[in-house]
Structure formats: structure tokens, C-alpha cells
Amino acid sequence: MRDVDLFVAVASIAVDPRFAEAGPDALRDTWRSGAFGALPPSAEVRRDALARLIGRTAIAERCTMTDRFLVVRGDLRTYKIHLGSANVLMEPNDAYLCIVTGREPGTRLFLPFEEDGRLALILSKAFLLADDTAITDPSITHQIRG
């Protein structure tokens, strides 16, 4: 059953960060509920692992955990990273922040107990957003500054 849950979670449109802008109007609500909705069992396990890990990091004081999100306090905004999809919402108005991961070989964070890479993605986004004043990518800074 774990394999089926992993397959469904990875194959979902909720994990596609570009779908919010490019998807058909009729499917945007489906995407949003999957991208920010209730956590599947695999994400609940991820939440437990992340709760144990985050307190040991340099950004621990900027992070809090809720039932579905890792909340990261940056200097410019506060961000909510969904523990199921790794998609990001910005407070105060829950605006979607699209961060597309790079595909450079050899730069991936390896966590031996994780199968789908989502925990590493959440951690990398948390570290990036905790120091949001240092972000130089114009596609990200434009979204943050509005």
C-alpha cells in the first residue's frame, strides 16, 4: 500500500508547480485542493520526520509546524510550505509562490530514509525562504515583492 500511496502522490497534478498558471480553469480547484489539502499518509510520516529534523537546523527559530504546513518566517514575508505537495503559499493573502526546482545533476540533497525527494525539497525551500532577502532569482523576487 505504501508503494501505491507514493505512486498516487507523485503522479498527482498537485505536485506540478506550473499547473496553477497553465491548467484549464475547470481543473484549478482540483489542483488547489490537492496541492494544499489534507495530507496523505506519506505526508503525515514526512511531517513527523520534519518535526524531528527542523529543530536541529540553523533556521529552527524561523519555523513552526502546523497540521499541513511548515511555516517559515522570512524578512519580507511568511511562507507556508505544504507538507504533501511542497507547494508554497505566502501570507497574508495565501498567494501562490511558484518555485521550480533546478535539475542540475549532483546537487540533490540525499536523505537515505526518503523515497520521493519531497522532504529534501521542503527543506531546501525552507532554507531559501528563511533568507528571502538574499534571493536573486527575478522570477521569485517578483512574486514575493508583488
HELIX and SHEET records of a PDB file:
HELIX    1   1 ARG A    2  ALA A   11  1                                  10    
HELIX    2   2 ILE A   13  VAL A   15  5                                   3    
HELIX    3   3 PHE A   19  ALA A   22  1                                   4    
HELIX    4   4 ASP A   25  PHE A   36  1                                  12    
HELIX    5   5 PRO A   41  ILE A   54  1                                  14    
HELIX    6   6 ALA A   60  ARG A   62  5                                   3    
HELIX    7   7 ARG A  118  ALA A  130  1                                  13    
HELIX    8   8 ASP A  132  ALA A  134  5                                   3    
HELIX    9   9 PRO A  138  ARG A  145  1                                   8    
SHEET    1   A 5 CYS A  63  MET A  65  0                                        
SHEET    2   A 5 PHE A  69  ARG A  73 -1                                        
SHEET    3   A 5 THR A  78  HIS A  82 -1                                        
SHEET    4   A 5 VAL A  88  GLU A  91 -1                                        
SHEET    5   A 5 ALA A  95  LEU A  97 -1                                        
END                                                                             
